[in-house]
């Protein structure tokens, strides 16, 4: 399999973690987002959205959207699980993951920030937008797991929630968001980063890291 991504992409980061958790080795290929390589015609031919990542399966299928890829991994490689067995618990893990991947990450990603700049908003205000978006979204996530047992977001083992949380905290800090008050999120992050699957997926350890 081949993972087409970018070392700093939060969505690519999620899939790297998932692959590592499942023990699946892949070939890594990079599309440099700041150079616009994700908008090249050859890439748009396999991913019309022009987003990363894309997972190319062994039989040549092109899978897009990080959560769809992670769900496919869960269905085809069920051990170790990324979702709990109990339906209510599964719904809560998915809700946390979707809060980040659908409501926080998309509105502070590179494409949105570049669009804001194109509308004439200065860089300081754009970065403030990104910081506030991250902070407000993560504040809600802190409440979602406030009563959940740790050390991970939902118990003793990492789930899809942790896979989404860790990259988003990286983004939040990059934009200067103050995350120091999110005790449960930071507890889960610490547990995750001590796990080999998460440690190997960090951006600075990727082949295309700058």
Phi, psi and omega per residue, in radians:
X1 nan 2.743 3.118
X2 -2.257 2.352 3.048
X3 -1.902 2.033 3.080
X4 -1.671 2.032 -3.071
X5 -2.685 -2.700 3.128
X6 -2.658 2.360 -2.978
X7 -0.999 -0.581 -3.067
X8 -1.649 -0.080 3.124
X9 -1.223 2.168 3.116
X10 -1.099 -0.656 3.137
X11 -1.175 -0.708 3.076
X12 -1.123 -0.694 3.119
X13 -1.012 -0.769 3.118
X14 -1.002 -0.824 -3.084
X15 -1.189 -0.636 3.071
X16 -1.023 -0.754 3.124
X17 -1.074 -0.833 -3.118
X18 -1.038 -0.769 3.101
X19 -1.064 -0.755 3.133
X20 -1.117 -0.738 3.125
X21 -1.049 -0.662 -3.126
X22 -1.441 -0.109 3.138
X23 1.265 0.562 -3.093
X24 -1.830 2.114 3.084
X25 -1.526 2.454 3.130
X26 -2.388 2.801 2.956
X27 -1.466 2.364 -3.139
X28 -1.765 2.296 3.054
X29 -2.213 2.447 -3.031
X30 -1.908 2.478 2.921
X31 -2.148 1.926 -3.043
X32 -1.280 1.969 -3.049
X33 -1.174 -0.710 -3.084
X34 -1.270 -0.294 3.055
X35 -1.664 -0.012 3.097
X36 1.328 0.313 -3.091
X37 -1.165 -0.349 3.121
X38 -1.336 -0.143 3.113
X39 -1.820 0.126 3.127
X40 -1.192 2.548 -3.084
X41 -0.970 -0.652 -3.102
X42 -1.187 -0.560 3.109
X43 -1.372 -0.685 3.099
X44 -1.085 -0.422 3.114
X45 -1.171 -0.461 3.125
X46 -1.862 -0.354 3.088
X47 -2.414 1.547 -3.038
X48 -1.013 -0.398 3.099
X49 -1.296 -0.342 -3.095
X50 1.182 0.650 3.140
X51 -2.057 2.788 2.986
X52 -1.997 2.617 0.153
X53 -1.679 2.973 2.874
X54 -2.215 2.285 3.062
X55 -1.797 2.146 3.082
X56 -1.709 2.001 -3.080
X57 -1.331 2.971 -3.114
X58 -1.077 -0.467 3.119
X59 -1.707 0.263 3.000
X60 1.517 0.172 3.073
X61 -1.336 2.556 3.113
X62 -1.909 1.972 3.135
X63 -1.831 2.308 -3.125
X64 -2.124 2.978 -3.107
X65 1.213 2.049 -2.990
X66 -1.006 -0.753 -3.111
X67 -1.225 -0.585 3.065
X68 -1.140 -0.701 3.102
X69 -1.115 -0.765 -3.135
X70 -1.147 -0.666 3.075
X71 -1.133 -0.683 3.086
X72 -1.096 -0.752 3.091
X73 -1.050 -0.717 -3.137
X74 -1.122 -0.676 -3.107
X75 -1.313 -0.588 -3.074
X76 -1.656 -0.371 3.124
X77 -2.359 1.333 -2.963
X78 -1.224 -0.175 -3.103
X79 -2.080 2.292 -0.153
X80 -1.298 2.649 -3.070
X81 -1.275 2.559 3.040
X82 -1.792 -0.106 3.128
X83 -2.282 2.459 3.106
X84 -1.219 2.832 -3.120
X85 -1.314 -0.657 -3.087
X86 -1.131 2.250 -3.078
X87 -1.029 -0.680 3.128
X88 -1.180 -0.764 3.118
X89 -1.096 -0.698 3.104
X90 -1.080 -0.724 3.140
X91 -1.108 -0.686 -3.134
X92 -1.192 -0.695 3.085
X93 -1.117 -0.786 3.127
X94 -1.108 -0.683 3.135
X95 -1.068 -0.754 3.113
X96 -1.094 -0.824 -3.125
X97 -1.083 -0.715 -3.134
X98 -1.233 -0.584 3.095
X99 -1.005 -0.687 3.129
X100 -1.386 -0.888 -2.981
X101 -1.308 -0.395 -3.119
X102 -1.889 -0.548 -3.015
X103 -1.880 -0.387 -3.134
X104 -1.875 -1.056 -3.035
X105 -0.981 -0.815 -3.036
X106 -1.117 -0.511 -3.063
X107 -1.594 0.082 3.043
X108 -2.259 0.295 -3.119
X109 -1.457 3.069 -3.000
X110 -1.047 -0.708 -3.106
X111 -1.092 -0.743 3.134
X112 -1.184 -0.762 -3.119
X113 -1.127 -0.677 3.091
X114 -1.156 -0.620 3.112
X115 -1.155 -0.716 3.097
X116 -1.074 -0.718 3.110
X117 -1.142 -0.658 3.130
X118 -1.129 -0.455 3.090
X119 -1.440 0.054 3.057
X120 1.655 0.138 3.107
X121 -1.410 2.272 -3.054
X122 -1.224 2.769 -2.993
X123 -1.063 -0.632 -3.131
X124 -1.086 -0.743 -3.141
X125 -1.253 -0.588 3.084
X126 -1.120 -0.784 3.113
X127 -1.141 -0.604 3.077
X128 -1.120 -0.715 3.072
X129 -0.994 -0.829 -3.107
X130 -1.115 -0.728 -3.136
X131 -1.129 -0.789 -3.121
X132 -1.182 -0.670 3.104
X133 -1.060 -0.797 3.102
X134 -1.102 -0.827 -3.083
X135 -1.078 -0.828 -3.084
X136 -1.144 -0.720 3.126
X137 -1.162 -0.739 3.134
X138 -1.214 -0.528 3.071
X139 -1.074 -0.704 3.081
X140 -1.162 -0.701 3.126
X141 -1.122 -0.628 3.080
X142 -1.011 -0.729 -3.140
X143 -1.234 -0.560 -3.126
X144 -1.099 -0.522 -3.096
X145 -1.999 0.224 -3.074
X146 -0.987 -0.629 -3.085
X147 -1.804 0.156 3.132
X148 -1.512 2.483 3.074
X149 -1.178 2.527 3.129
X150 -1.732 -2.841 0.123
X151 -1.437 -0.300 3.112
X152 -1.404 -3.119 -3.108
X153 -0.996 -0.721 -3.082
X154 -2.308 1.108 3.019
X155 1.896 -2.706 -2.954
X156 -1.491 -0.176 -3.109
X157 -2.232 2.638 3.124
X158 -1.218 2.570 3.112
X159 -2.294 -3.065 3.074
X160 -0.987 -0.507 3.121
X161 -1.095 -0.813 3.135
X162 -1.153 -0.635 3.123
X163 -1.061 -0.625 3.115
X164 -1.444 -0.598 -3.075
X165 -1.142 -0.872 -2.985
X166 -1.029 -0.848 3.093
X167 -1.087 -0.580 -3.107
X168 -1.233 -0.596 3.056
X169 -1.125 -0.613 3.053
X170 -1.069 -0.824 3.115
X171 -1.056 -0.783 -3.099
X172 -1.021 -0.806 -3.129
X173 -1.174 -0.617 -3.132
X174 -1.070 -0.564 3.137
X175 -1.644 0.084 3.060
X176 1.494 0.274 3.093
X177 -1.218 2.427 3.113
X178 -1.498 1.894 -3.125
X179 -1.877 0.163 -3.014
X180 -1.132 -0.393 -3.100
X181 -1.528 -0.027 -3.071
X182 -1.618 1.390 -3.006
X183 -1.032 -0.844 -3.099
X184 -1.202 -0.686 3.112
X185 -1.105 -0.735 -3.132
X186 -1.209 -0.580 3.061
X187 -1.112 -0.788 3.125
X188 -1.137 -0.711 3.122
X189 -1.080 -0.769 -3.131
X190 -1.074 -0.750 3.106
X191 -1.098 -0.724 -3.117
X192 -1.138 -0.815 -3.074
X193 -1.192 -0.293 3.043
X194 -1.436 -0.166 -3.131
X195 -1.534 2.318 -3.086
X196 -0.966 -0.625 -3.107
X197 -1.132 -0.644 3.113
X198 -1.357 -0.726 -3.099
X199 -1.062 -0.669 -3.116
X200 -1.307 -0.277 -3.055
X201 -1.646 -0.090 -3.053
X202 -1.054 2.569 -3.044
X203 -0.950 -0.736 -3.046
X204 -1.186 -0.223 3.110
X205 -1.690 0.083 -3.082
X206 -1.503 2.670 -3.080
X207 -1.020 -0.532 -3.105
X208 -1.698 0.184 -3.126
X209 -1.080 2.462 -3.115
X210 -1.831 nan nan
